[in-house]
Amino acid sequence: MKKNIRLVYFSKAQRDMTLDDIQSILNTARTNNADVEVCGMLCYESRWFLQVLEGDRATISELFIDIADDPRHDEVVIVSMEYVDEPKFKDWQMGYVASADYFEQAMKECGLTEFNPDMMAPKVCIDLLVRLSRAQDEAKAA
Ligand SMILES: Cc1cc2nc3c(=O)[nH]c(=O)nc-3n(C[C@H](O)[C@H](O)[C@H](O)COP(=O)(O)O)c2cc1C
């Protein structure tokens, strides 16, 4: 039985996040997610968080319950949860994308004019996160 899942959710930050706020979330995520072999991507823009987590079903469930309880955000909504054969995210990444040129590019490629995860279909959320993750990889390699 397949036990690896991909979970996508969005939420609203309690207040405008600074780069330091995001960095602090990321530092925790990087350490903890590597320990439990969870990959994914966290995107922050216009007070929205959009996050994808891939890994073992029980591990992701436990992690998501912790994340959903975090006072730094609320209005947490699950977009999709599916079983995966092939992971789309090989690493743990984060895009503080507000200032990145590739954000606008990825949005355009997904046919989006506004970043509002509440109005985006699950497939579009994943498509955008994959494009952002790829763009980050390319930026790192350059
Ligand atoms: C939007 C958002 C995304 C987060 N993503 C993760 C994550 O992917 N992994 C993680 O371990 N913690 C994440 N956190 C932090 C957790 O909510 C929680 O603070 C952390 O798991 C506690 O870890 P600690 O017990 O090692 O301090 C996130 C928090 C927020 C607000």
The ligand as a Gaussian input file, in Angstrom:
#p B3LYP/6-31G(d) Opt

LIG

0 1
 C        3.490000      28.802000       7.547000
 C        4.305000      27.897000       8.422000
 C        4.933000      26.807000       7.867000
 C        5.698000      25.933000       8.670000
 N        6.298000      24.856000       8.097000
 C        6.998000      24.003000       8.878000
 C        7.604000      22.848000       8.319000
 O        7.527000      22.583000       7.120000
 N        8.281000      22.024000       9.168000
 C        8.404000      22.276000      10.510000
 O        9.015000      21.489000      11.217000
 N        7.841000      23.371000      11.047000
 C        7.152000      24.236000      10.280000
 N        6.582000      25.336000      10.838000
 C        6.788000      25.564000      12.294000
 C        5.855000      24.714000      13.125000
 O        4.578000      25.303000      13.156000
 C        6.382000      24.568000      14.565000
 O        6.745000      25.822000      15.064000
 C        7.596000      23.669000      14.571000
 O        7.292000      22.418000      13.988000
 C        8.053000      23.427000      16.029000
 O        9.300000      22.820000      15.922000
 P       10.259000      22.688000      17.198000
 O        9.451000      21.878000      18.205000
 O       11.474000      21.984000      16.677000
 O       10.548000      24.101000      17.670000
 C        5.817000      26.215000      10.061000
 C        5.169000      27.308000      10.615000
 C        4.420000      28.166000       9.805000
 C        3.746000      29.366000      10.411000

